[in-house]
Amino acid sequence: MKWTVIAAAKRVIEREQGAISKDWGGRLPLALIFPNTYRVGMSSLALQTLYRSFNARPDIVCERVFCGLRTIVPGEEPVSLEGQHRLGDFGVLASSFSFELDYLNYVMLLKAAGIPVLARDRGDEYPLLLAGGPAVSANPEPLAEVCDAFVIGEVEPILTRLLDTLCAGYASGRERLLQNLEEIPGVYVPTRPGVIERQSLRDLDIYPTQTAVYAKDTEFGDMHLLEIARGCAHGCRFCLAGCLYRPHRERSPRLLLEQARQGRQYRRKVGLVSAAVSDYSRLDELLAGLAELQMLVSVSSLRVDPLPEELLAALAASGARTLTLAPEAGSERLRTYIRKGVHEDDICRAAEAAARFRFPEVKLYFMLGLPTEEEEDVNAIPLVFDSIARVFDGQLSASVATFVPKAHTPFERTSMTDDDVLKNRYRILKRALQSRSVRLSADGIPWSTIQAVLARGDRRLGLVLAGMTENSLAQWNVSMAAQGLSNADFTRLRAPEENLPWGHIRLGPGGASPGEEM
């Protein structure tokens, strides 16, 4: 183990507020892994909440592990931040996956730690690998040959039983522990297949979700993060979060303001987190309470409609420079088809409000490759900016992502648009926006294709991941070919009668059923 890695971990801990260090004696050592950088991972409320919940147990010592600090360092042996321990020293490795591409980082992390990637190659001398998060809750099969068990859905309803089982059984052998884990609702053990029901927390107030460790060197290091709601009531046909986290639930202003009051001693700014902050039904009450606390406000995401004036006023007063909105598609026809529920008049009214509150920049999110998209839909995107420019004279920006069909959404069987078509449409859009002085940022199309493969893949991809020697496009292609597979095997259209790899995952009450039209 390199001394430089240990020294770097110690420097990180010294700059944090709220980190927890425990003696390992008589406790289950659990590594909480975020398979990306420290800068990204410490901005995850899931990681923050799990860290606090795990360490609240007197019989558990939980330490964090990342794939690097500001950048991912290939091949470097990872150590935990708190105690600088190797991964092999822990009894359980618990990981949260928000994005499918982090599977590649995860595999490289295991290899650097000397832990066999495939579950069948690990005996009792190795830690148990447990995974959760939205990516694997929708479709765990690409990691089914890698991880020992998965938590499907929200962990809070089963958290106490899950941790009781791990603490009582981790020393009794892998097979016995897996037998006990599979008896817990929502826990999927791939070696014991069966129908798994997604877990969902009814009352969010029971489990407050907020920043536990304050770290300046992160995406949102200047604020105290609060999850104000979970799920989304709008039902956009492309959105995994809207399907996976149904029904829409909110935390009470009373609880949120108490959490904000606790965070006020560390940060003056509060970051409100939900699928659409502007949908929160008691927003005026919450904002008034935050104003009384003299706290600045930031938000994770907004809908074009509704766009409450009091929220815009709070953001402007807090120094926000960019108003970010997500029409998703340029044409009215395509926005209607994907059930975004946003009209061009709504976008223009939002731009007028941005001008009125003196935001220097308006940024819009779009997707390319949506089902039924034609070139005329792409050509409609610059026209949206033309309409905005008539009422807003600040900087205009566009962020463009490639549509990736996801399991459990109404588009789960849809084919992904061909790479060549996507590249051509991106070139058309880039030229049109450059001529209008609109700043453009975009996701890489080849990596979006790999994301699509992992989002709707099956167990064969476990061998592909295990066969990779580095996290690169070239190595992905080599490893896929070695297994006799191609991207097209997974990005293709799925027939209505075809069994899906994630068909054994049931969203349960409040969720959309596979293939359901919402």
Protein Blocks (a to p, Z undefined) as FASTA:
>chain_A
ZZklmmmmmmmmmmpghiacddfehpacdddddfbdfklmmmpmklmmmmmmmmmpmkbc
cddddebjkbccehiacddfklopafklpmbdcdddfbfklmmmmmmmmmmnopafblkl
pcfkbccdddedjklmmommlmmmmmmbdcehjfklmmmmmmmmmmmmmmnojklmmmmm
mmpghiacfklgcdddddddfblmlmccddfbdcfkbfklmbccddfbgcjfklpaklmk
lmmmpccddddfklmmmmmmmmmmmpmbdcdddfblmlpmklmmmmmmmmmnopacddfb
dcfbdcdfklmmmmmmnopabdcddehpabfklmmmnonopafklmmmmmmmmmmnopab
dcddddehiehiafklmmmmmmmmmmmmmmoccdcddddddddddehiaklmpccddfkl
mmmmmmmmmmmmmmnopacddddfklmmmmmmmmmmcfklmmmmmmpcbdcfklmmmmmm
mnopafklmmpccdfklccfklmpcgbghiacehiaZZ
